[in-house]
Amino acid sequence: MVVGLGNPGVPYQKTRHNLGWMVLEHAAHRWGIALAPHGQALQGQGVAGDCSVLLALPLIWMNQTGEVVLSLLHERNRTSSDLILVYDDLDLPLGALKIKTRGGPGGHNGLRSVLSQLDTENFCRLKIGIGRPHDNEDLSHYVLSPFSPDEGEQVDAVLPRVVDALECVMSEGIPAAMNRFHAPPPLSDIDEP
């Protein structure tokens, strides 16, 4: 079960905090999975490579995401070890990936909600960097603002790599994905002169 974190509604669609949603929308497109409202999430089930996968985008505010994740796990008779959570990270440069299996929320309210509801750290997280704001910009304003045109191009270029990382986690396991995808994307892949 892969869950992308974000906020519902058109004003939030292309904001930094909705990068998890953007990844899952890209994955759904690549894997031919239709996402449709079901309960408190957009959901779709299909196959990625040789793995069966459920994609879910919670339709409630980021800081309440844990309720939906817990409900989905119960509905599907799954445990936290079946979960891959995809979300944005301020502490990584734009487009950099990091895969983790444990750790605290690091200031991310969506992750904090999931950790609180599941009462465990035992799940995979795929974090995508959004970088930190410049000039002391307020963090909440920064994460809820859209990417600049240049940043948007970089994000569009890195989305396929993030979906590749998801496929690797599911088919080859977390250690293999960590070894292959932890490094920042090569500049030639995202930022050609």
HELIX and SHEET records of a PDB file:
HELIX    1   1 VAL A   10  TYR A   12  5                                   3    
HELIX    2   2 ARG A   16  ASN A   18  5                                   3    
HELIX    3   3 LEU A   19  TRP A   31  1                                  13    
HELIX    4   4 MET A   62  GLN A   64  5                                   3    
HELIX    5   5 THR A   65  GLU A   75  1                                  11    
HELIX    6   6 SER A   80  ASP A   82  5                                   3    
HELIX    7   7 ASN A  109  LEU A  118  1                                  10    
HELIX    8   8 LEU A  139  VAL A  143  1                                   5    
HELIX    9   9 PRO A  149  GLU A  172  1                                  24    
HELIX   10  10 ILE A  174  PHE A  181  1                                   8    
HELIX   11  11 LEU A  187  ILE A  190  1                                   4    
SHEET    1   A 7 ALA A  36  HIS A  38  0                                        
SHEET    2   A 7 ALA A  41  ALA A  48 -1                                        
SHEET    3   A 7 CYS A  51  PRO A  58 -1                                        
SHEET    4   A 7 VAL A   2  GLY A   4  1                                        
SHEET    5   A 7 ILE A  84  ASP A  89  1                                        
SHEET    6   A 7 CYS A 124  GLY A 129  1                                        
SHEET    7   A 7 LEU A  97  LYS A 100 -1                                        
END                                                                             
